[in-house]
Amino acid sequence: MSASPAGLRPADFFSPTVAALISVLVNYGGTFVLVFQAAELARLSPAQTASWVWAVSIGVGVTGALLSWRYRAPIITAWSTPGVAFLATVMPFTPYGEVIGAYMISALGFIALGLSGAFDKLVRMIPGGIAAGLLAGILLQFGVNAFGGASADPVLVIVLVISYALLKRYTSRFAVVGILAIGVGLLIAQGRIDFSAIHLSLAAPVFETPRFSLQALLGVALPLFIITLTGQYMPGMLVLRNDGYQTSANPILAVTGLGSLLMAPFGAHAFNVAAITAAICTGKDAHEDPAKRYVAGLACGLFYILVGTFGVTLATLFMVLPKAFITTLAGLALLGAIGGSLANAMADARTRETALITFLATAANVTLLGVGGAFWGLVAGLTAHLLIHGGQPRLAGNPAKP
């Protein structure tokens, strides 16, 4: 697909801008609640949480707009959703300064990978089933928590689950945004949200001095790198390829890695090319002419920057919401990711058992030597894979028996 810019008329801005708005709404109205859940578990202050919101929003907005403009393609960037889910499991037990240091090491890894051009080679080193099992194991507890809140707040959880099911039937794309609106409406009707605590104000970034340790390197930086690479970059690039865009992954890795590095001291964890929400902006619904869909990438960037500018307001809004609402919304928003990861992990009969070992070991979330369960789940899966399948080439046209 040609990357040369086409002349734009005023009418060419409307459809891509609407697609961008929907993409941003789905991102913030969906799994972004995981950021607040992770911040709560890590006992971050409101100022630190608002800085995290500011850093990821501004960083994603700037990198996405720059890449879309440079390559004239709808390159939608986002924060690592599975990365946040993973961080929620390790941040409560890791000093915040070391978490920031781990963000920076992970970002340097993406920059180096982008500059080296070795992305495809590195991805091939980890079997797809094991990568999917790792992600499914990390996300499992969030799916369980979606229904666990029913003990304390049955009406709210039941309304959200039923609403989600109905919305998935009639308007799947907006199911998460819909249950967000329904849940907030129910809470307002019950008088459980105090809007007097919400004040429109500009976000103020908070600088955190990074610290580095071997435990954070192995328990935070390495799993975050692998999870983001396999769970975000790979499907994100496939979305672009599916709609005909042949932009190299190397500059995307380098630019998002650099953005992550610069924003890490302010709380941002990892930027990457988006997948599901990107598909809203890369298809025909965004614009009939593929050469003009990059406008959606520019619009997404502007929307993210706008939201990030008022990050304090956004953070405060989510912080006044009941815990059962946050956990249920987060779990329902991740159902697709959990199901997809499990399906991918179990798809290949030959590697199904090692993928299952990875999934179960990761879900157990065992902490040894100060290193979290994601790392040990990956170690367990790769070790089992090597012992079972090492040195046994798979013959083409001879699928393994279940």
C-alpha positions, 0 to 999 in steps of 0.5 A: 500500500502506498504511503504517499499522502492524498489530498484531504477535503473537509469531508475526509475528516469526519468519518476517521474522527468518529472512528477515532472517538469510538476507539478512544471511548472503548479504550478508556471505558474498557480495560483502563480501569485496570490502571486504577485497580493496580494503583489501588493495590499498590497503594499509590497516592492520588497524585501518583495515580493521576501522573500515571494517567497523564503519562500514558495518555500523553505518551500514547497520544504523541507517539500514535500521532507522530507514527500516523503522520510519518507513515500515512497509516492509521497506527493507533498506539495504546498502553499495554492492557495485559501489562497492567493486569500483570502489574496489579499482581506485582506492584503491591510487593515491589517498591514503586521506585523499582517498578519505575526502573523496571519500566525503563529497562523494558522500554530500553528492550523495545528500543533495542529490539526495534533498532536491531530489526530482530522482532520476528526472530525473538517472537519465534523463540517463544512458542505461541501456545506458551505465550498465550498460556502466560497471558491467560494465567495472568488475566484469569484472576481478573475474570474470577473477580468479575463475579466475586463482587456479587457476595458484597454487591449482588444487585450491581454485579447482576445488573452489569453481567446481564447488561453485558450479555444483552449488549454483546448480542445487539452491539458487541463493539460497545458492550463495555462502554455500555455497561460502564454507562449503565453501571454509573447510571445505577450508582447515581440512582442509588446515590453512591457517587459523590460528584462533589469530590470531582473537580476539573483540573489540569494533571500534574506529572509527578517524577519518581526516581527510578531504582534498579534491582535484579528482582525487579528485572526478573519479576517485573521488567522481563515479564512486562516486556514479553507480555507486551511483545506477545500480547500487544505488538503481535496482534497489533501488527496483524491488524495492520497487515490484515487491512493492507498496511505494510509498515515495518514493525521496527520503527513502531517498536523504537518510537513507542519504546522511546516514548515509554522510556521518557514517560516511565519516571512519571508512571507510564508502564508501556506503550505499544501498537493497539490491536482491537481498538486499532481495528476500528480505525484501520478498516473501511468504516473509518474511510473508504480510501485506505490512504486517508485513514491515517487521519484517524491516527491523528485524531486518536492522538489528539483525543488522548492528549486531551484526556491526559491533560485533565488526568486528575479529573479522570483519576478522581472519577474512577477512584470514587466508584465502588470496588465491586464496580471496578472489578466487575467492569475490569473482568467483563472487559477482559473476557474476550482476552481471556477466552482468546488466550485460552483458545490460542493456548489450547489450539495446537494439540502438540503443545497443548500440555506445555501451554496448560502447564504455563497457564496453571503455573502462572495462575498460581502466582507463586513468588520465589526469591522475590520474583513473581508468578509470571516469570516462574510460569514462563520458566515452567512452560519453557522447561516443560516444552524443552523436556517434552519436545526438545530436538523433536522437529514437527513434520509438516502435514503430520498433525499431532494427535490430541 
